[in-house]
Amino acid sequence: MKNYKSDLKERCYKFSLAVISLLDTLPNKRSAWAIADQLVRAATSVGANLVEAGASSSRLEYKKFYEISLKSANETKYWLALLKDANLAESVTISSLLGEVEELSRMIAVGVMRLKNKF
């Protein structure tokens, strides 16, 4: 059985790749560019902050990286929903990504709550 943390990081990495693939399908419009720029930053930040947590020098710093990761996941939901509602991408693809980022958010939130209870 896989380690929870490595599975979460792997899912975040695959999610980032899926978002990057989505962005390559967006129309060549200024509105899509603006949303795409924000989305790629937020989506890739989810996993990147979990990786950074592993190099933390304290438990407090570790918790902070998890909190930032959760905030990035929530921001990602916003940008995905905006793409969907602006009809800039296929609804089915966006719904799938929204489902995955929702699951990732819940997993990270559980981690944040556990870390908060330890302080």
C-alpha positions in Angstrom: 0.0 0.0 0.0 1.3 3.4 -0.9 2.2 6.0 1.6 -0.6 8.7 2.1 1.8 11.6 1.6 3.5 10.2 -1.5 0.1 9.3 -3.0 -1.1 12.8 -2.4 2.0 14.4 -3.9 1.7 12.1 -6.9 -2.0 13.0 -7.4 -1.1 16.7 -7.2 1.6 16.2 -9.8 -0.8 14.4 -12.2 -3.4 17.0 -11.6 -0.9 19.7 -12.5 -0.1 17.9 -15.7 -3.8 17.6 -16.5 -4.3 21.3 -16.0 -1.4 22.1 -18.3 -2.9 19.8 -21.0 -6.2 21.7 -20.6 -4.5 25.0 -21.0 -3.1 23.9 -24.3 -6.6 23.5 -25.6 -7.9 26.9 -24.7 -8.9 29.4 -27.4 -6.4 32.1 -28.4 -8.3 34.9 -26.6 -7.1 37.4 -24.2 -9.6 36.3 -21.5 -8.4 32.7 -21.8 -4.8 33.8 -21.5 -5.5 35.8 -18.3 -7.4 32.9 -16.7 -4.8 30.4 -17.9 -2.0 32.3 -16.3 -3.7 32.4 -12.9 -4.9 28.8 -13.2 -1.5 27.3 -14.0 0.1 29.2 -11.1 -2.6 28.1 -8.6 -2.8 24.5 -9.8 0.9 23.8 -9.8 1.3 25.5 -6.4 -0.9 22.9 -4.8 1.7 20.1 -5.2 4.7 22.4 -5.1 3.9 23.5 -1.6 3.4 20.0 -0.4 6.9 19.2 -1.7 8.3 22.3 0.0 6.7 21.1 3.3 9.0 18.1 3.2 12.0 20.4 3.4 10.6 22.5 6.3 12.8 23.3 9.3 10.0 23.2 11.8 6.5 21.8 12.4 5.1 25.3 12.2 6.7 25.9 8.8 5.5 22.4 7.7 1.9 23.3 8.7 2.2 26.7 6.9 3.1 25.0 3.6 0.1 22.7 3.9 -2.2 25.7 4.5 -0.8 27.5 1.4 -1.4 24.3 -0.6 -5.0 24.3 0.6 -5.5 27.9 -0.4 -4.0 27.2 -3.8 -6.4 24.3 -4.3 -9.3 26.6 -3.4 -8.1 29.2 -5.8 -7.7 26.6 -8.5 -11.4 25.7 -8.1 -12.3 29.4 -8.7 -10.3 29.6 -12.0 -11.6 26.2 -13.3 -15.2 27.3 -12.6 -14.6 30.6 -14.3 -13.3 28.8 -17.4 -16.3 26.5 -17.4 -18.9 29.3 -16.9 -17.2 31.5 -19.6 -17.5 28.5 -22.0 -13.8 28.6 -22.7 -13.2 24.9 -22.2 -15.2 21.7 -22.4 -17.5 21.3 -19.5 -16.8 17.6 -19.1 -13.0 18.2 -18.8 -13.5 21.0 -16.3 -15.9 18.9 -14.2 -13.4 16.1 -14.0 -10.6 18.5 -12.9 -13.0 20.2 -10.4 -13.8 16.8 -8.9 -10.1 15.9 -8.5 -9.1 19.3 -7.0 -12.1 18.9 -4.6 -10.8 15.5 -3.4 -7.2 16.9 -3.1 -8.6 19.9 -1.1 -10.3 17.5 1.3 -7.2 15.4 1.7 -5.0 18.5 2.4 -7.7 20.0 4.7 -7.6 16.8 6.8 -3.8 17.2 7.0 -4.1 20.8 8.1 -6.6 20.0 10.8 -4.4 17.2 12.1 -1.4 19.5 12.2 -3.4 22.3 14.0 -4.5 19.8 16.7 -0.8 19.0 17.3 0.0 22.6 18.3 
